[in-house]
């Protein structure tokens, strides 16, 4: 231990805060939080402390320590999350590629709101749903939503399509509509507010259904759609009634899939389980809304080889809900987080901030020991193990495929180079025997390569297109 670290240890306060471990290059190795900075930071350098191999490796590289004092533990937790997200230290448990997770955004602050995919979550008055780990699944969800609910997908400025909601247009305001509706209207994927075929109130009702659907409140969506179908039938508008009927059947098919797994709880629940590999852990979350399973997402955490399950669970909850636009009333976990009370208080504060959309500020973190919730956690655990195994197979397949492509691409070059080094191939006019020797050398190199993967064989069997040599 150098004198600089010893002076920092002597000056540590008995207050909550965060600490930053740095190496001799000034790179942040680890960011941690503490109720008492004095006790927590000094524990890394005490001989009686039984450190994990990971922490012993980190302590050997520490050249400097910085700390920041805050008012309470919750503030320390929030500040720690921000620093981890910004600097991504090597010895912290990290969500892989957490910056790229997509969200579904309902732009409520726009005139005639749109529903589309974004890559960040902000507190700007709009509604966000996510994060999701599969961009393709998000696009499929948006396509399904547009089939069920005819909202606009264009990027036109809609501020002049109808009178503002307060009914008092600004001075100089004039309604400006488009000449004709686009193709989306004719294929029944938009109600065309751009040409006043739908009023603001009718369009807002569609957006309300979209939000209810994304929240998992499908029963309310069905009730509203059935009312619209009956109203259209009474008005003898049978084409519209048939379209609404088809939408009802599509929603019912989704509900049939969700009724396979349900709980007795009426509040929102998230069920979290872990499956660990060599140095990575898969955290799988099942989302239950009003007792029905509405979705699931998995996340890969890196640097977990020497971390305890409680530490991994704490890191996941901290990083996942930091960027989540929704916090449920109950979080059911497979293992108890290390800082359970602190995480619970922090999530209560976040839920209180989102009370307008979450329906309350009460929250509990439960680790079930018996009953139906244990069986539910075991099911999520089993799925997490399957996801981790699938990801491991995918990683191995991708790495072997990249290696094969590299060898396949590099082999003709190496064969030609080896042949050109021979004395006979230096002449401009190559003899037939020399050509035969070069072809044999190339064949020997290609024979040593791994076989073409079966799924890619057809694509690789296509002849290469070569340009004629310039004269």
C-alpha positions in Angstrom: 0.0 0.0 0.0 1.5 3.3 -1.0 1.4 6.5 1.0 -1.2 8.1 -1.3 -3.7 5.4 -0.6 -2.9 5.4 3.2 -3.6 9.1 3.3 -6.9 8.7 1.6 -7.9 5.9 4.0 -7.0 8.1 7.0 -9.2 10.9 5.7 -12.3 8.8 4.9 -15.5 10.1 6.7 -18.1 8.1 8.6 -20.8 9.1 6.1 -22.6 7.6 3.1 -21.2 8.0 -0.4 -19.5 6.4 -3.3 -15.9 5.5 -3.9 -13.9 5.1 -7.1 -10.9 2.8 -7.3 -8.3 3.9 -9.9 -5.2 2.3 -11.4 -1.9 4.1 -12.1 -3.2 5.3 -15.5 -6.2 7.0 -13.8 -8.7 4.5 -15.2 -11.6 3.7 -12.9 -11.5 0.0 -11.9 -14.5 -0.1 -9.6 -17.3 2.1 -8.4 -19.0 1.2 -5.1 -21.4 2.6 -2.5 -21.2 2.6 1.2 -23.3 3.5 4.3 -20.0 4.4 6.0 -17.1 5.2 3.6 -14.6 4.8 6.4 -15.6 1.2 7.2 -16.3 0.0 3.6 -13.2 1.3 1.8 -10.8 0.2 4.6 -12.1 -3.3 4.5 -10.4 -3.9 1.2 -7.0 -3.4 2.7 -7.3 -5.3 6.0 -5.4 -8.6 6.3 -8.3 -10.3 8.1 -10.7 -9.7 5.2 -11.3 -12.8 3.1 -11.4 -11.2 -0.4 -12.5 -13.1 -3.5 -10.0 -13.7 -6.3 -11.6 -10.9 -8.3 -11.3 -8.4 -5.5 -7.7 -9.4 -4.8 -6.8 -8.8 -8.4 -8.5 -5.4 -8.2 -6.8 -4.4 -5.0 -3.4 -5.2 -6.5 -4.0 -2.7 -9.2 -5.3 0.2 -7.1 -3.1 3.3 -7.2 -5.6 6.0 -6.1 -9.0 6.2 -4.4 -11.6 9.0 -4.8 -14.8 9.4 -2.8 -18.0 11.5 -2.9 -20.1 12.1 0.1 -23.9 12.2 -0.2 -26.8 12.8 2.2 -28.3 9.2 2.4 -28.0 5.7 1.0 -30.5 6.2 -1.8 -28.6 9.1 -3.2 -25.4 6.9 -3.0 -27.2 4.2 -5.0 -28.4 6.6 -7.7 -25.0 8.2 -8.0 -23.3 4.8 -8.2 -25.7 3.7 -11.0 -24.8 6.9 -13.0 -21.1 6.4 -12.6 -21.3 2.7 -13.6 -23.3 3.5 -16.7 -20.9 6.3 -17.7 -17.6 4.7 -17.1 -18.4 0.9 -17.2 -15.6 -0.1 -14.8 -13.8 -3.4 -15.4 -14.6 -5.0 -12.0 -18.3 -4.0 -11.7 -21.0 -6.4 -12.9 -22.2 -4.8 -16.1 -25.2 -5.3 -18.4 -23.8 -6.1 -21.9 -24.6 -3.4 -24.5 -27.1 -1.7 -22.2 -27.0 1.5 -24.3 -28.5 -0.2 -27.3 -31.7 -1.6 -25.7 -34.8 -0.3 -27.7 -38.0 1.1 -26.2 -41.5 1.7 -27.7 -42.4 5.4 -27.4 -45.9 6.9 -27.5 -45.3 10.6 -28.2 -48.2 12.0 -26.1 -46.6 15.5 -26.3 -47.2 15.6 -30.1 -50.4 16.5 -31.9 -52.0 13.2 -33.0 -49.3 11.0 -31.2 -47.2 8.5 -33.0 -46.0 5.1 -31.8 -42.4 4.2 -32.8 -39.1 2.7 -31.6 -36.4 4.7 -29.8 -33.1 3.9 -28.2 -33.3 6.0 -25.0 -35.7 6.6 -22.2 -36.4 10.2 -21.0 -38.7 11.9 -18.6 -40.3 14.2 -21.1 -44.1 13.6 -20.7 -44.3 10.8 -23.2 -45.0 7.1 -22.5 -42.2 4.5 -22.9 -42.4 0.7 -22.8 -39.3 -1.5 -22.4 -36.5 -2.0 -22.5 -36.4 -4.8 -25.0 -33.4 -6.9 -25.9 -34.6 -7.9 -29.4 -35.1 -5.1 -32.0 -36.8 -7.5 -34.3 -39.4 -8.3 -31.6 -40.0 -4.6 -31.2 -40.6 -4.1 -34.9 -43.0 -7.1 -34.9 -44.9 -5.6 -32.0 -45.2 -2.2 -33.7 -46.5 -4.0 -36.8 -49.0 -5.9 -34.8 -50.1 -2.7 -33.0 -50.6 -0.9 -36.4 -52.7 -3.8 -37.6 -54.9 -3.7 -34.5 -55.1 0.0 -34.0 -55.0 2.4 -37.0 -52.6 5.1 -35.8 -50.4 7.3 -38.1 -46.8 6.4 -38.8 -45.9 9.5 -40.9 -43.7 12.3 -39.6 -45.8 15.2 -40.8 -46.3 18.2 -38.5 -49.9 17.6 -37.3 -50.3 20.9 -35.3 -52.5 22.4 -38.0 -54.7 19.4 -38.7 -57.3 20.2 -36.0 -58.1 22.8 -33.3 -55.9 22.4 -30.2 -57.2 20.4 -27.3 -58.0 23.5 -25.2 -60.3 24.7 -28.0 -58.5 28.1 -28.3 -56.3 28.2 -31.4 -53.4 30.8 -31.3 -53.7 34.0 -33.3 -53.1 33.4 -37.0 -53.9 29.7 -36.7 -55.4 28.2 -39.8 -56.3 24.6 -40.5 -54.0 23.0 -43.1 -54.9 19.5 -44.3 -53.2 17.3 -46.9 -54.7 16.9 -50.3 -55.4 13.2 -50.0 -54.7 10.3 -47.6 -51.8 8.0 -48.1 -51.8 4.3 -48.8 -52.0 3.5 -45.0 -55.6 4.7 -45.0 -56.7 2.5 -47.8 -55.2 -0.6 -46.2 -56.9 0.3 -42.9 -53.7 1.1 -41.0 -54.5 4.8 -40.4 -57.7 6.7 -39.8 -56.3 9.7 -41.8 -56.5 12.6 -39.4 -54.4 14.5 -42.0 -57.5 14.9 -44.2 -60.0 15.2 -41.2 -61.4 11.7 -41.7 -61.0 11.3 -37.9 -61.4 13.9 -35.2 -58.8 14.5 -32.5 -61.1 12.8 -29.9 -61.4 9.7 -32.1 -57.7 9.5 -32.7 -57.0 10.0 -28.9 -59.3 7.0 -28.2 -57.1 4.8 -30.5 -53.9 5.9 -28.8 -55.5 5.1 -25.4 -56.2 1.6 -26.7 -52.5 1.3 -27.7 -51.3 2.3 -24.2 -53.8 -0.2 -22.6 -52.5 -2.9 -24.9 -48.9 -2.2 -24.1 -49.7 -2.1 -20.4 -51.1 -5.6 -20.6 -54.7 -4.5 -19.9 -56.1 -6.5 -22.8 -59.5 -7.1 -21.2 -60.2 -3.3 -21.3 -59.2 -3.2 -24.9 -61.5 -6.1 -25.8 -64.4 -4.4 -24.0 -63.9 -1.2 -25.9 -63.5 -3.0 -29.2 -66.7 -4.9 -28.6 -68.6 -1.7 -27.9 -67.3 -0.2 -31.2 -68.3 -3.3 -33.1 -71.8 -3.2 -31.7 -72.1 0.5 -32.4 -71.0 0.0 -36.1 -73.5 -2.8 -36.5 -76.4 -0.7 -35.2 -75.5 2.0 -37.7 -75.5 -0.7 -40.5 -71.8 0.0 -41.1 -71.0 -3.7 -41.5 -67.6 -3.3 -43.2 -66.3 -1.4 -40.1 -68.0 -3.9 -37.8 -66.2 -6.8 -39.7 -62.8 -5.0 -39.3 -63.3 -4.5 -35.6 -64.4 -8.1 -35.3 -61.1 -9.3 -36.9 -59.2 -7.1 -34.4 -61.1 -8.6 -31.5 -60.2 -12.1 -32.7 -56.5 -11.1 -32.9 -56.5 -9.8 -29.4 -58.3 -13.0 -28.1 -55.6 -15.1 -29.7 -53.0 -13.2 -27.8 -55.0 -13.6 -24.6 -55.2 -17.4 -25.1 -51.4 -17.6 -25.1 -51.2 -15.5 -21.9 -53.8 -17.6 -20.0 -51.4 -20.6 -20.1 -49.4 -18.9 -17.3 -51.1 -16.6 -14.8 -51.0 -15.7 -11.1 -53.7 -14.8 -8.6 -52.2 -11.4 -7.9 -54.1 -8.3 -9.2 -51.0 -6.0 -9.1 -48.1 -5.9 -11.5 -45.3 -8.3 -10.8 -41.8 -8.8 -12.2 -40.2 -12.3 -11.6 -36.4 -12.4 -11.8 -34.1 -15.4 -11.9 -30.4 -15.9 -12.7 -28.4 -18.6 -14.6 -24.6 -18.3 -14.4 -21.9 -19.5 -16.8 -18.2 -19.0 -16.8 -17.9 -15.3 -16.5 -21.4 -14.3 -17.6 -24.9 -14.5 -16.1 -28.3 -14.5 -17.8 -30.9 -12.5 -15.9 -34.4 -13.4 -17.1 -37.5 -11.3 -16.2 -41.1 -12.4 -16.6 -43.6 -9.5 -16.7 -47.0 -10.2 -15.1 -49.7 -7.5 -15.5 -53.0 -8.1 -13.6 -52.1 -11.7 -13.1 -51.3 -12.5 -16.8 -47.9 -13.0 -18.4 -47.5 -10.3 -20.9 -43.8 -10.7 -21.9 -40.3 -11.7 -20.9 -36.8 -10.3 -21.5 -33.3 -11.6 -20.9 -30.2 -9.6 -20.1 -26.5 -10.8 -20.1 -24.3 -9.5 -17.2 -20.5 -9.6 -17.6 -17.8 -10.1 -15.1 -19.7 -12.3 -12.7 -17.2 -15.2 -12.2 -16.3 -14.4 -8.5 -19.5 -12.5 -7.6 -22.1 -13.9 -5.2 -25.7 -14.4 -6.4 -26.8 -11.6 -4.1 -24.3 -9.2 -5.5 -25.3 -10.1 -9.1 -29.0 -9.7 -8.3 -28.3 -6.3 -6.7 -26.4 -5.1 -9.7 -29.1 -6.3 -12.1 -32.0 -4.7 -10.3 -30.0 -1.5 -10.0 -29.1 -1.3 -13.7 -32.3 -2.6 -15.1 -34.8 -0.4 -13.2 -32.5 2.7 -13.6 -33.6 2.8 -17.2 -37.0 1.2 -16.9 -40.1 3.4 -17.5 -42.2 1.1 -15.3 -41.7 -0.2 -11.8 -44.2 -2.9 -10.6 -45.8 -3.2 -7.2 -43.9 -6.4 -6.5 -40.5 -7.7 -7.6 -40.1 -11.5 -7.0 -36.5 -12.6 -7.0 -34.8 -16.0 -6.9 -32.1 -14.9 -4.4 -32.1 -12.0 -1.9 -30.2 -8.9 -3.0 -27.3 -7.9 -0.8 -28.8 -4.4 -0.2 -32.5 -5.5 -0.2 -33.8 -2.7 2.0 -31.8 0.0 0.1 -32.9 -1.3 -3.3 -36.5 -1.5 -2.1 -36.5 2.1 -0.8 -34.9 3.3 -4.0 -37.5 1.5 -6.1 -40.3 3.0 -4.0 -38.9 6.5 -4.8 -38.9 5.7 -8.5 -42.4 4.2 -8.3 -43.6 7.4 -6.5 -42.2 9.5 -9.3 -44.1 7.3 -11.8 -47.2 7.1 -9.6 -49.3 8.7 -12.3 -48.8 5.8 -14.6 -48.0 3.0 -12.1 -51.1 3.4 -9.9 -49.4 3.8 -6.5 -46.0 4.0 -4.7 -46.0 0.9 -2.6 -43.5 -1.8 -3.5 -42.0 -5.0 -2.1 -39.1 -7.2 -3.0 -40.0 -10.8 -2.1 -37.9 -14.0 -2.1 -40.4 -16.8 -1.8 -39.7 -19.9 0.2 -42.8 -21.9 -0.5 -46.1 -21.9 -2.4 -47.0 -21.0 -6.0 -44.4 -18.2 -6.2 -41.6 -20.7 -5.6 -42.8 -22.8 -8.6 -43.0 -19.6 -10.6 -39.4 -18.7 -9.8 -38.3 -22.2 -10.6 -40.0 -21.9 -14.0 -38.2 -18.6 -14.7 -34.9 -20.2 -13.5 -35.3 -23.1 -15.9 -36.0 -20.7 -18.8 -32.9 -18.6 -17.9 -30.7 -21.7 -18.1 -32.1 -22.5 -21.5 -31.6 -19.0 -22.7 -28.0 -19.0 -21.5 -27.3 -22.3 -23.2 -28.8 -21.0 -26.4 -26.6 -17.9 -26.2 -23.5 -20.0 -25.5 -24.2 -22.1 -28.6 -24.8 -19.0 -30.7 -21.5 -17.4 -29.5 -19.6 -20.6 -30.3 -21.3 -20.9 -33.7 -20.6 -17.3 -34.6 -16.9 -17.5 -33.5 -16.3 -20.7 -35.5 -18.1 -19.3 -38.5 -16.0 -16.1 -38.4 -12.8 -18.2 -38.1 -13.9 -20.3 -41.1 -14.6 -17.2 -43.2 -11.2 -15.8 -42.3 -9.4 -19.0 -43.2 -11.4 -19.4 -46.4 -10.7 -15.8 -47.5 -7.0 -15.9 -46.6 -6.2 -19.4 -48.0 -5.9 -18.5 -51.7 -3.7 -15.5 -50.9 -1.4 -17.7 -48.8 -1.4 -20.4 -51.5 -0.4 -17.9 -54.1 2.3 -16.4 -52.0 3.8 -19.8 -51.3 3.8 -20.7 -55.0 5.3 -17.4 -56.1 8.2 -17.9 -53.8 9.3 -20.9 -55.9 11.9 -20.1 -58.5 9.7 -21.4 -61.4 6.8 -19.1 -60.6 8.9 -15.9 -60.9 8.9 -16.0 -64.6 6.1 -14.2 -66.5 5.4 -17.2 -68.7 4.5 -20.1 -66.4 5.1 -23.6 -67.6 2.2 -26.2 -67.4 4.1 -28.1 -64.7 4.5 -25.0 -62.6 0.8 -24.3 -62.9 0.1 -27.9 -61.8 2.5 -27.4 -58.8 0.7 -24.2 -57.8 -2.8 -25.8 -58.0 -1.5 -28.7 -55.9 -0.2 -26.3 -53.2 -3.5 -24.5 -53.1 -5.4 -27.8 -52.9 -3.3 -29.0 -49.9 -4.0 -25.7 -48.0 -7.7 -25.8 -48.7 -7.9 -29.5 -47.6 -6.6 -28.5 -44.2 -9.5 -26.0 -43.6 -12.6 -27.0 -41.7 -15.6 -28.2 -43.6 -18.2 -25.7 -44.7 -21.0 -25.4 -42.1 -24.2 -27.2 -43.4 -26.5 -24.1 -43.1 -24.1 -21.9 -45.0 -23.0 -24.4 -47.7 -25.4 -23.2 -50.4 -24.3 -19.6 -50.0 -20.6 -20.4 -50.0 -20.9 -22.7 -53.0 -21.7 -19.8 -55.3 -18.8 -19.0 -57.7 -16.8 -15.8 -57.0 -17.2 -13.0 -59.5 -13.9 -11.7 -60.8 -13.1 -8.7 -62.9 -11.0 -9.1 -66.1 -7.5 -7.8 -65.7 -6.8 -4.4 -67.1 -4.8 -4.5 -70.3 
